[in-house]
Amino acid sequence: MSGPILLMILAAAAAAWWSASRAAAERAERIGREACRAAGVQWLDQTVHASGLRLRRREDGRLGVERSFRFEYSSDGVERSVGKLVLRGDELVGFVGPVGAEGVLEAMR
């Protein structure tokens, strides 16, 4: 009897993890797109790519997940540049990308 219950708990945990990962990727995509728009550069490939995952302490001292994403943009339509952003939970904690996006990033923090 404990087998099906354990399986249901594992399935619920996997679904919660997947949902949190999708939400973080969608937020990263929104931030990357808005930063490129504000900087006047072209956002390439219309997506972000997960590039890292680790446990970090949050402001309140509890452990949380920190996810890193990368995206590509171009200022001239020929050369590709790589941007990176880091989300700790739902909070933007790091950004490297197109110059001129600082105002948008402050509003999204």
DSSP file (Angstrom, degrees, kcal/mol; ACC not computed):
  #  RESIDUE AA STRUCTURE BP1 BP2  ACC     N-H-->O    O-->H-N    N-H-->O    O-->H-N    TCO  KAPPA ALPHA  PHI   PSI    X-CA   Y-CA   Z-CA
    1    1 A M     >        0   0    0      0, 0.0     4,-1.0     0, 0.0     0, 0.0   0.000 360.0 360.0 360.0 -32.0    0.0    0.0    0.0
    2    2 A S  H  >  +     0   0    0      1,-0.2     4,-2.5     2,-0.2     5,-0.2   0.726 360.0  71.2 -74.4 -19.4    2.9    2.4    0.7
    3    3 A G  H  > S+     0   0    0      2,-0.2     4,-2.3     1,-0.2    -1,-0.2   0.950  99.3  43.1 -61.6 -52.0    4.2    1.9   -2.9
    4    4 A P  H  > S+     0   0    0      0, 0.0     4,-2.2     0, 0.0    -1,-0.2   0.873 114.6  51.4 -63.2 -36.0    1.4    3.8   -4.7
    5    5 A I  H  X S+     0   0    0     -4,-1.0     4,-2.2     2,-0.2    -2,-0.2   0.928 110.6  47.9 -66.6 -43.6    1.5    6.6   -2.1
    6    6 A L  H  X S+     0   0    0     -4,-2.5     4,-2.4     1,-0.2    -1,-0.2   0.895 111.1  51.6 -62.6 -40.3    5.2    7.0   -2.5
    7    7 A L  H  X S+     0   0    0     -4,-2.3     4,-2.3     1,-0.2    -1,-0.2   0.895 109.6  49.5 -63.6 -40.4    4.8    7.0   -6.3
    8    8 A M  H  X S+     0   0    0     -4,-2.2     4,-2.3     2,-0.2    -2,-0.2   0.886 110.4  50.3 -66.4 -38.8    2.1    9.8   -6.0
    9    9 A I  H  X S+     0   0    0     -4,-2.2     4,-2.3     2,-0.2    -2,-0.2   0.919 112.1  47.4 -64.8 -43.8    4.4   11.9   -3.8
   10   10 A L  H  X S+     0   0    0     -4,-2.4     4,-2.4     2,-0.2    -2,-0.2   0.890 111.6  50.6 -65.0 -39.2    7.3   11.5   -6.2
   11   11 A A  H  X S+     0   0    0     -4,-2.3     4,-2.3     2,-0.2    -2,-0.2   0.899 110.9  48.9 -65.4 -40.2    5.0   12.4   -9.1
   12   12 A A  H  X S+     0   0    0     -4,-2.3     4,-2.3     2,-0.2    -2,-0.2   0.901 111.6  49.2 -66.3 -40.4    3.7   15.5   -7.3
   13   13 A A  H  X S+     0   0    0     -4,-2.3     4,-2.3     2,-0.2    -2,-0.2   0.907 111.6  49.1 -65.0 -41.4    7.3   16.6   -6.5
   14   14 A A  H  X S+     0   0    0     -4,-2.4     4,-2.4     2,-0.2    -2,-0.2   0.898 111.3  49.5 -64.8 -40.4    8.4   16.1  -10.1
   15   15 A A  H  X S+     0   0    0     -4,-2.3     4,-2.4     2,-0.2    -2,-0.2   0.897 111.2  49.3 -65.7 -40.2    5.4   18.1  -11.4
   16   16 A A  H  X S+     0   0    0     -4,-2.3     4,-2.3     2,-0.2    -2,-0.2   0.908 111.8  48.9 -65.3 -41.5    6.2   20.9   -8.9
   17   17 A W  H  X S+     0   0    0     -4,-2.3     4,-2.3     2,-0.2    -2,-0.2   0.926 112.3  47.9 -63.0 -45.5    9.8   21.0  -10.0
   18   18 A W  H  X S+     0   0    0     -4,-2.4     4,-2.4     1,-0.2    -2,-0.2   0.909 111.9  50.1 -62.0 -43.0    8.9   21.1  -13.7
   19   19 A S  H  X S+     0   0    0     -4,-2.4     4,-2.3     1,-0.2    -1,-0.2   0.912 111.3  47.8 -63.7 -43.5    6.4   23.9  -13.1
   20   20 A A  H  X S+     0   0    0     -4,-2.3     4,-2.1     1,-0.2    -1,-0.2   0.880 111.5  51.4 -65.2 -38.0    8.9   26.0  -11.2
   21   21 A S  H  X S+     0   0    0     -4,-2.3     4,-2.2     2,-0.2    -2,-0.2   0.911 110.8  47.5 -65.8 -42.3   11.5   25.4  -13.9
   22   22 A R  H  X S+     0   0    0     -4,-2.4     4,-2.5     2,-0.2    -2,-0.2   0.908 110.9  51.6 -64.7 -42.1    9.0   26.5  -16.6
   23   23 A A  H  X S+     0   0    0     -4,-2.3     4,-2.1     1,-0.2    -1,-0.2   0.906 110.9  48.1 -62.5 -41.3    8.0   29.6  -14.6
   24   24 A A  H  X S+     0   0    0     -4,-2.1     4,-2.6     2,-0.2    -1,-0.2   0.907 111.7  49.7 -65.5 -41.7   11.7   30.6  -14.2
   25   25 A A  H  X S+     0   0    0     -4,-2.2     4,-2.3     2,-0.2    -2,-0.2   0.890 110.9  49.7 -65.2 -39.0   12.4   30.1  -17.9
   26   26 A E  H  X S+     0   0    0     -4,-2.5     4,-2.1     2,-0.2    -1,-0.2   0.892 112.0  48.0 -66.8 -39.2    9.4   32.2  -18.9
   27   27 A R  H  X S+     0   0    0     -4,-2.1     4,-2.4     2,-0.2    -2,-0.2   0.920 111.8  49.8 -66.1 -43.0   10.5   35.0  -16.5
   28   28 A A  H  X S+     0   0    0     -4,-2.6     4,-2.7     1,-0.2    -2,-0.2   0.892 110.2  51.3 -62.0 -39.6   14.0   34.8  -17.9
   29   29 A E  H  X S+     0   0    0     -4,-2.3     4,-2.5     2,-0.2    -1,-0.2   0.914 110.1  48.8 -63.5 -43.1   12.7   35.0  -21.4
   30   30 A R  H  X S+     0   0    0     -4,-2.1     4,-2.3     2,-0.2    -2,-0.2   0.909 113.0  47.5 -62.8 -43.0   10.6   38.1  -20.6
   31   31 A I  H  X S+     0   0    0     -4,-2.4     4,-2.5     2,-0.2    -2,-0.2   0.935 113.3  47.8 -64.8 -46.8   13.6   39.8  -18.9
   32   32 A G  H  X S+     0   0    0     -4,-2.7     4,-2.1     1,-0.2    -2,-0.2   0.909 113.1  47.8 -61.4 -43.6   15.9   39.0  -21.9
   33   33 A R  H  X S+     0   0    0     -4,-2.5     4,-2.3    -5,-0.2    -1,-0.2   0.925 114.1  46.0 -64.2 -45.6   13.4   40.2  -24.5
   34   34 A E  H  X S+     0   0    0     -4,-2.3     4,-2.6     2,-0.2    -2,-0.2   0.874 111.1  52.8 -67.2 -37.2   12.6   43.4  -22.6
   35   35 A A  H  X S+     0   0    0     -4,-2.5     4,-1.8     2,-0.2    -1,-0.2   0.912 111.3  46.4 -64.3 -42.1   16.3   44.2  -22.0
   36   36 A C  H  X>S+     0   0    0     -4,-2.1     5,-2.3    -5,-0.2     4,-0.9   0.903 112.4  50.3 -66.6 -40.9   17.1   43.7  -25.7
   37   37 A R  H ><5S+     0   0    0     -4,-2.3     3,-0.7     1,-0.2    -2,-0.2   0.928 111.5  48.0 -62.1 -44.6   14.1   45.9  -26.7
   38   38 A A  H 3<5S+     0   0    0     -4,-2.6    -1,-0.2     1,-0.2    -2,-0.2   0.833 113.3  47.8 -66.3 -32.1   15.2   48.7  -24.3
   39   39 A A  H 3<5S-     0   0    0     -4,-1.8    -1,-0.2    -5,-0.2    -2,-0.2   0.564 111.5-120.5 -85.8  -8.6   18.8   48.5  -25.6
   40   40 A G  T <<5 +     0   0    0     -4,-0.9     2,-0.3    -3,-0.7    -3,-0.2   0.817  69.0 127.5  74.8  30.9   17.7   48.6  -29.2
   41   41 A V      < -     0   0    0     -5,-2.3     2,-0.5    -6,-0.1    -1,-0.3  -0.768  64.9-100.8-115.8 164.7   19.3   45.3  -30.1
   42   42 A Q  E     -A   74   0A   0     32,-3.0    32,-2.3    -2,-0.3     2,-0.6  -0.726  26.9-140.0 -88.4 126.7   17.9   42.3  -31.8
   43   43 A W  E     -A   73   0A   0     -2,-0.5     3,-0.3    30,-0.2    30,-0.2  -0.779  26.6-146.5 -86.3 118.7   17.0   39.4  -29.6
   44   44 A L  E >   +A   72   0A   0     28,-2.3     3,-0.8    -2,-0.6    28,-0.5  -0.539  66.1   8.0 -93.2 152.7   18.0   36.2  -31.4
   45   45 A D  E 3  S-     0   0A   0      1,-0.2    -1,-0.2    -2,-0.2     3,-0.1   0.323  94.7-112.8  65.9  -5.3   16.4   32.7  -31.4
   46   46 A Q  E 3  S+     0   0A   0     -3,-0.3     2,-0.3    26,-0.2    -1,-0.2   0.758  86.7  72.9  55.6  29.8   13.4   34.0  -29.4
   47   47 A T  E <  S-     0   0A   0     -3,-0.8    25,-0.4    25,-0.1     2,-0.3  -0.974  70.5-123.8-158.8 170.1   14.3   31.9  -26.3
   48   48 A V  E     -     0   0A   0     -2,-0.3     2,-0.4    23,-0.1    23,-0.2  -0.845  21.9-140.1-115.9 159.1   16.7   31.5  -23.4
   49   49 A H  E     -A   70   0A   0     21,-2.7    21,-2.5    -2,-0.3     2,-0.2  -0.981  19.1-120.3-123.5 128.6   18.7   28.4  -22.6
   50   50 A A  E     +A   69   0A   0     -2,-0.4    19,-0.3    19,-0.2     3,-0.1  -0.475  36.7 168.4 -64.9 131.4   19.2   27.1  -19.1
   51   51 A S  E     +     0   0A   0     17,-3.1     2,-0.3     1,-0.3    18,-0.2   0.460  55.5  13.3-126.1  -5.1   22.9   27.1  -18.3
   52   52 A G  E     -A   68   0A   0     16,-1.3    16,-2.3     2,-0.0    -1,-0.3  -0.975  46.6-170.9-169.2 155.4   23.2   26.4  -14.6
   53   53 A L  E     +A   67   0A   0     -2,-0.3     2,-0.3    14,-0.2    14,-0.2  -0.954  22.2 148.6-152.1 127.8   21.4   25.3  -11.5
   54   54 A R  E     -A   66   0A   0     12,-2.1    12,-3.3    -2,-0.3     2,-0.4  -0.992  44.7-103.3-157.4 161.3   22.6   25.4   -7.9
   55   55 A L  E     +A   65   0A   0     -2,-0.3     2,-0.3    10,-0.2    10,-0.2  -0.730  43.5 169.7 -86.9 134.0   21.5   25.7   -4.3
   56   56 A R  E     -A   64   0A   0      8,-2.7     8,-2.7    -2,-0.4     2,-0.3  -0.965  37.6-102.4-140.3 155.4   22.1   29.1   -2.7
   57   57 A R  E     -A   63   0A   0     -2,-0.3     6,-0.2     6,-0.2     5,-0.1  -0.628  36.4-141.2 -77.7 135.6   21.0   30.8    0.4
   58   58 A R    >   -     0   0    0      4,-3.1     3,-1.8    -2,-0.3    -1,-0.1  -0.281  34.9 -88.7 -85.2 178.7   18.3   33.4    0.0
   59   59 A E  T 3  S+     0   0    0      1,-0.3    -1,-0.1     2,-0.1    -2,-0.0   0.834 128.8  53.1 -57.9 -34.6   18.0   36.7    1.8
   60   60 A D  T 3  S-     0   0    0      2,-0.1    -1,-0.3     1,-0.1     3,-0.1   0.426 120.0-108.1 -85.1   2.6   16.1   35.1    4.7
   61   61 A G  S <  S+     0   0    0     -3,-1.8     2,-0.2     1,-0.3    -2,-0.1   0.300  79.2 124.2  92.5  -9.2   18.8   32.4    5.1
   62   62 A R        -     0   0    0      1,-0.1    -4,-3.1    -5,-0.1    -1,-0.3  -0.501  68.4-100.6 -83.3 154.5   16.8   29.5    3.7
   63   63 A L  E     +A   57   0A   0     -6,-0.2     2,-0.3    -2,-0.2    -6,-0.2  -0.492  48.3 168.4 -73.1 142.6   18.1   27.4    0.8
   64   64 A G  E     -A   56   0A   0     -8,-2.7    -8,-2.7    -2,-0.2     2,-0.4  -0.917  36.3 -96.0-145.5 171.3   16.7   28.2   -2.6
   65   65 A V  E     -A   55   0A   0     -2,-0.3    24,-1.9   -10,-0.2     2,-0.5  -0.787  27.5-160.1 -96.6 132.3   17.4   27.3   -6.2
   66   66 A E  E     -AB  54  88A   0    -12,-3.3   -12,-2.1    -2,-0.4     2,-0.4  -0.961  10.4-166.3-111.5 124.0   19.4   29.6   -8.4
   67   67 A R  E     -AB  53  87A   0     20,-3.1    20,-3.0    -2,-0.5     2,-0.4  -0.922   5.2-155.7-115.1 135.0   19.0   29.2  -12.1
   68   68 A S  E     -AB  52  86A   0    -16,-2.3   -17,-3.1    -2,-0.4   -16,-1.3  -0.878  12.4-175.6-108.4 141.6   21.2   30.7  -14.8
   69   69 A F  E     -AB  50  85A   0     16,-2.8    16,-2.5    -2,-0.4     2,-0.3  -0.958   8.8-156.3-132.4 150.7   20.1   31.3  -18.3
   70   70 A R  E     +AB  49  84A   0    -21,-2.5   -21,-2.7    -2,-0.3     2,-0.3  -0.933  12.2 176.3-125.1 154.1   21.8   32.5  -21.4
   71   71 A F  E     - B   0  83A   0     12,-2.2    12,-3.5    -2,-0.3     2,-0.4  -0.946  21.7-126.3-147.3 165.2   20.5   34.2  -24.5
   72   72 A E  E     +AB  44  82A   0    -28,-0.5   -28,-2.3   -25,-0.4     2,-0.3  -0.920  25.4 172.5-121.0 145.3   21.9   35.7  -27.7
   73   73 A Y  E     -AB  43  81A   0      8,-2.4     8,-2.9    -2,-0.4     2,-0.4  -0.935  15.9-148.9-143.5 164.9   21.4   39.2  -29.2
   74   74 A S  E     -A   42   0A   0    -32,-2.3   -32,-3.0    -2,-0.3     6,-0.1  -0.999  11.6-167.5-141.4 135.4   22.9   41.2  -32.0
   75   75 A S  S    S+     0   0    0     -2,-0.4    -1,-0.1     4,-0.3     5,-0.1   0.689  97.1  26.1 -92.0 -20.5   23.4   44.9  -32.4
   76   76 A D  S    S-     0   0    0      3,-0.4    -1,-0.1   -34,-0.1     4,-0.1   0.413 104.5-112.7-122.6   0.1   24.1   44.8  -36.2
   77   77 A G  S    S+     0   0    0      2,-0.3     3,-0.1   -35,-0.1    -3,-0.0   0.425 105.7  63.6  83.3  -2.1   22.3   41.6  -37.3
   78   78 A V  S    S+     0   0    0      1,-0.2     2,-0.3     0, 0.0    -1,-0.1   0.736  88.1  59.6-116.6 -56.0   25.5   39.8  -38.1
   79   79 A E  S    S-     0   0    0      1,-0.0    -3,-0.4     0, 0.0     2,-0.4  -0.612  71.9-142.5 -83.7 135.2   27.6   39.3  -35.0
   80   80 A R        -     0   0    0     -2,-0.3     2,-0.3    -6,-0.1    -6,-0.2  -0.800  14.6-168.9 -97.0 138.3   26.1   37.3  -32.1
   81   81 A S  E     -B   73   0A   0     -8,-2.9    -8,-2.4    -2,-0.4     2,-0.5  -0.934  17.0-130.5-121.6 150.1   26.7   38.3  -28.5
   82   82 A V  E     -B   72   0A   0     -2,-0.3     2,-0.3   -10,-0.2   -10,-0.2  -0.866  19.7-169.2-105.9 131.0   25.8   36.2  -25.5
   83   83 A G  E     -B   71   0A   0    -12,-3.5   -12,-2.2    -2,-0.5     2,-0.4  -0.807   4.0-160.4-110.7 157.5   23.9   37.6  -22.5
   84   84 A K  E     -BC  70  96A   0     12,-3.1    12,-3.1    -2,-0.3     2,-0.3  -0.998   8.0-177.4-139.3 141.0   23.4   35.9  -19.2
   85   85 A L  E     -BC  69  95A   0    -16,-2.5   -16,-2.8    -2,-0.4     2,-0.4  -0.989  11.8-150.8-138.2 151.5   21.0   36.3  -16.4
   86   86 A V  E     -BC  68  94A   0      8,-2.6     7,-2.7    -2,-0.3     8,-1.3  -0.977   7.1-166.6-125.8 128.1   20.6   34.7  -13.0
   87   87 A L  E     -BC  67  92A   0    -20,-3.0   -20,-3.1    -2,-0.4     2,-0.7  -0.959   7.5-163.7-114.4 129.6   17.4   34.1  -11.1
   88   88 A R  E >  S-BC  66  91A   0      3,-2.8     3,-1.9    -2,-0.5     2,-0.6  -0.926  77.5 -44.7-109.2 104.9   17.3   33.1   -7.4
   89   89 A G  T 3  S-     0   0    0    -24,-1.9   -22,-0.1    -2,-0.7    -2,-0.0  -0.660 124.4 -28.5  69.0-118.4   13.7   31.9   -7.0
   90   90 A D  T 3  S+     0   0    0     -2,-0.6     2,-0.4    -3,-0.1    -1,-0.3   0.359 118.6 101.9-105.8   1.6   11.7   34.6   -8.9
   91   91 A E  E <  S-C   88   0A   0     -3,-1.9    -3,-2.8     1,-0.0     2,-0.6  -0.739  71.0-130.1 -97.1 132.3   14.3   37.4   -8.2
   92   92 A L  E     +C   87   0A   0     -2,-0.4    -5,-0.2    16,-0.3     3,-0.1  -0.686  35.7 163.4 -76.0 118.8   16.7   38.7  -10.8
   93   93 A V  E     +     0   0A   0     -7,-2.7     2,-0.3    -2,-0.6    -6,-0.2   0.524  59.9  25.1-116.7 -10.8   20.1   38.7   -9.0
   94   94 A G  E     +C   86   0A   0     -8,-1.3    -8,-2.6     2,-0.0     2,-0.3  -0.982  56.1 175.0-155.9 143.6   22.6   38.9  -12.0
   95   95 A F  E     +C   85   0A   0     -2,-0.3     2,-0.4   -10,-0.2   -10,-0.2  -0.966   8.3 174.7-151.7 132.1   22.6   40.2  -15.5
   96   96 A V  E     +C   84   0A   0    -12,-3.1   -12,-3.1    -2,-0.3     3,-0.1  -0.979  42.8  96.1-132.4 121.6   25.2   40.6  -18.3
   97   97 A G        -     0   0    0     -2,-0.4   -15,-0.1   -14,-0.2     4,-0.1  -0.841  64.9  -0.3-172.7-152.8   23.9   41.7  -21.6
   98   98 A P    >   -     0   0    0      0, 0.0     3,-1.0     0, 0.0     2,-0.2  -0.256  67.3-113.8 -63.6 140.8   23.2   44.6  -24.0
   99   99 A V  T 3  S+     0   0    0      1,-0.2    -3,-0.0     2,-0.1     0, 0.0  -0.524  99.4  41.9 -71.8 137.1   24.2   48.1  -22.8
  100  100 A G  T 3  S+     0   0    0     -2,-0.2     3,-0.2   -60,-0.0    -1,-0.2   0.430  83.2  99.5 106.0   1.8   21.3   50.4  -22.3
  101  101 A A    <>  +     0   0    0     -3,-1.0     4,-2.1     1,-0.2     3,-0.2   0.350  47.3 103.0 -99.6   5.7   19.0   47.9  -20.6
  102  102 A E  H  > S+     0   0    0      1,-0.2     4,-2.2     2,-0.2     5,-0.2   0.872  77.3  53.2 -60.1 -41.3   19.7   49.0  -17.0
  103  103 A G  H  > S+     0   0    0     -3,-0.2     4,-1.5     1,-0.2    -1,-0.2   0.901 110.8  46.4 -61.9 -41.9   16.4   51.0  -16.6
  104  104 A V  H  > S+     0   0    0     -3,-0.2     4,-1.4     1,-0.2    -1,-0.2   0.897 110.6  53.5 -66.4 -40.5   14.3   48.0  -17.6
  105  105 A L  H  X S+     0   0    0     -4,-2.1     4,-0.9     1,-0.2    -2,-0.2   0.888 105.9  52.3 -65.0 -39.1   16.2   45.7  -15.3
  106  106 A E  H  < S+     0   0    0     -4,-2.2     3,-0.5     1,-0.2    -1,-0.2   0.885 109.6  50.1 -63.1 -37.7   15.7   47.9  -12.3
  107  107 A A  H  < S+     0   0    0     -4,-1.5    -1,-0.2     1,-0.2    -2,-0.2   0.789 111.1  49.5 -70.5 -27.0   12.0   47.8  -13.0
  108  108 A M  H  <        0   0    0     -4,-1.4   -16,-0.3     1,-0.2    -1,-0.2   0.553 360.0 360.0 -90.8  -8.7   11.9   44.0  -13.3
  109  109 A R     <        0   0    0     -4,-0.9    -1,-0.2    -3,-0.5    -2,-0.1   0.511 360.0 360.0 -71.6 360.0   13.8   43.3  -10.1
